[in-house]
């Protein structure tokens, strides 16, 4: 890891922990709730507690004036929900393009166990090599997904995060195994910082209990999209999540201090 990589990691996290809000879903799902006026959403989540936001490269002009000095990550592959196979993520940009649009880091999605794993592994390795030349961090989104694979199985998740380390990523995002005890195996499978995905939105308490469990297992934060940007109050839920990740608050404390405690 270079000095530049270290410096840029500090821009997308706080003291080695991460609250990242991906908003690349416009490519995947279209202009869903929270993404039509993405400028307001970016402003809200970064005021609330997000360390960084993440989009595809074409959204960069809508990011910088609204991120309140926080970090910016450009995602480099994708697919759509209306295409033939959502797991078939295709390359959408390069590290150099990401740098040109002002990114502090890049990210890349790989479905470990899917039919597309071989190509995605090679592509991730190429991206980490290019990123190393520029001193820019790589967030690998490494999921356990494929025929016959339980996406919450800690062994499979542990394999996915280890693959990310083996090919040169700097931070790894993966699914949550469901509880802190089983997630410890995932965290122990790599020396990379491990952040969890959010998936489909649940209740505020469910979201925060998942975050608390990941942190209790030794995780390093979150990279949650829909659970935050589709919330009725993105700033408040970002504040609550940040309270757990950065300030070690309990779920009840995070709900109260963010103003979300009245949720039924």
N, C-alpha and C positions, 0 to 999 in steps of 0.2 A: 504494500500500500504506500502511495506517495504522499508527500506533504500536502499537495493539492487535494488529493482524495480526502485526507483527514479534515482539511479546512472546510471542504464542501459538505462533508457529513455533519459538521457542526451547524451548517445552515439549514439542514432538513430535520434536525432533532434538537433535544435539550439535554445536555449532560449524559449523552449516550442512550437516551430513550426517545421514542418516536410517537407522535400523533400525526398521522398522514391521512389526508382525505382525498382518495382517488375520485376523479370526476371525468374519467375517460368513457363513461357509459353512454355518452351521446353517439359514439360510433357503434357501440354494441346494441343499444336499446332505442336510440333516437332521443329526441328532446323531451325526456320525461320530466316529471315534477322535480324542481330544484335545479334543472339544467337549462331551462329556457332563458331565464335571467341569471346566468351563471355568475355574472359580475357580483350581484347581491349575495349570492350564496358564498362565493369566495371571500367576500368582505366579512360576512357573518362568522364563518368557521374560523378564520384567522384571527378575528377579534376574540373569539371564544376560547381558543386554546390549541388550535391546530398548529403544528410546527411547519407543515408543508402541505401543498396541494399538488395534485397530479392530473395532467390532461394529455391528450394527443397534441402534437406539435402545432396544428392549425389553430388551436384555441389560445395559443400564447399571447396574441395581442389583447385578449380579453382578461388575461390573468394579472399582468404586472401592475397595473394601476389600482388593483383591488386587493392585493395580498398582504398589505400592511407590513411589508418588510420581511415576511416569512419566506420559507424555502419553496422552490418550484422544481418539480420532477416531470420529465417528459416520457410518456410511455411509447414503446417502440414496436408493439404488435397489437393485433386485434382481430375480431371477427364480429359477426352480427347474429342476433337471435333469429332473424328471418332467413339466414343463409342455410346452406345444406348441412353444416355441422359446426356448431359453436366452438367445439374444442379445436378446430383447425385454425389456430391463430396465425395470421400472416404478418410479415414484417411491414411496418408502416413508416419507418424512419431510421435514421442513423444517429450515432453519437455526435458526429459533427453537426448535423442539422439541429440536434437538441441544444448544443452549445450556442449555435447561431441565434436561436430564439430565446436565449437567456436561462437555460436550465442549470440548476445546481446538481442534478443527478438524473439518471435515466432508469427506466424500469422495463422489465420484459417478463412475459407470462409463459410458463411452461406447464403442460399437463403430463405429469409423470405417471406412466402406466397406460397412456392412451396410444392410439395408432400413430400419433404425430410426435410422440416423445423423441424419436431419433433426430428428426429434423430440428425440432425446437431446442434440443440439447446442443446441437452443433451451432445453431444460430446464437444461443446464449453464450457459448464459448467465444464466438467471434466478437460479440458485443463486449464481453469483459476484456478481451485483448485490446480492442479499440479504445475502450474507456480508460484502460490503464495507461495508454500512451498519452491521453489528454489529462489524466489525473482527476477523473470524474467518477463518482460512486455509481454502482449498479445495485438496484433493488430487484432481486429475483422473486417473482411471484410464482412459487413452486407448489402446485397443488397435486394431491393424489387423486387422479381421475382417469378412469378407463374401465374397460369391460371387467366386471367382477370385482372391482375395487371399492371398498368402503371408504368414502372420502373423509371420514372422521376416525379411521383406524390409526392409532398412534404409531404403529410400526411403519405403515405406509407413509404417514406424514413425516416421520423421522427419516425415512429414505429420501423423501422429496427435499427436505431442507439440507441433508448431507450432499445430495447431488449439486445443489446450488453452491455450496462451499467448494466442492471438488472442481467445479468449472470456473471459479474465480469471482463469484458475487461478493458484495460487501455487506449487504443486509438481505434477509430472506423473509418473505411473507408467505404464510400458509394458512390452512384451515385450522379451526379449533377442534380438539378431540372430544370436548364435552365436559371435562372436569379437570381440575388442577392436577390431580394425581397422575392421570394418564398423559397430560400434556408435559409433565416433567421429562418423559422419555424423548419427546420431540425436541425440547430445548437442549437436552443433553447430547443430542445426536450431532450437534454442530457447535463450533465456536463463534459462528456469526450471530449478530443480534437477530432475534426472532420476533416478528410482529404478526399479529393475527388478522385475518380477514373478518368481515362482518357478515357477508351474505345478505339474504333477504331480511328486511327490517322486522324486528320483534318489538315488544314493549320496551320502554326505557329501562326498566329494572332488568329485564332479560339481557339487554345489550350491556349494561354496566356489570352485571354478574359475570358475563363472559369475559369482559375486560379484567375484572378483579381476579378471576380464576387464572387467566393467562399470566398476569403479573405475579400472582402467588406461586406459580410454577417456575418462575425465573425468567419469564418472557420480558421483552424489551419495549413493548408498546403495541400499537394497532395501526392498521391501514384499512380503514372502514369507509366505504362509499355510501351506499343507499341508507344505512342506518343513521347517517349523519346528514347528507345533503338532501334527503327526502323528508327529514323531520320537519314538523310544523315550526320549530324554532331551532335552526341549525346552530346558531350561536350558543344556545343554552346546552344542547347535547354535547357540543364540542367542549364547552366548559366542564361539564360533568366528566367526560372521558379524560380530559386533561388533568382533572383533579385526582383521578385514580392513578394515571400513568406517571405524572410528574410530582404529585404531592402525597401519594400513598394513602389517599382517602378511602374510607369504606364506601360501599354502595349507598348506604343511607346518607352519609355525609355529602357525597357527590350529588345526590338528588336534591338535598336540601340547599346546598350552597349554589346550585345552578338554577334554583327556582322550579325544578321539575318534580318536587316531592308530592305535589297534589295529584299526580297522575294516579288513576284508579288501576 
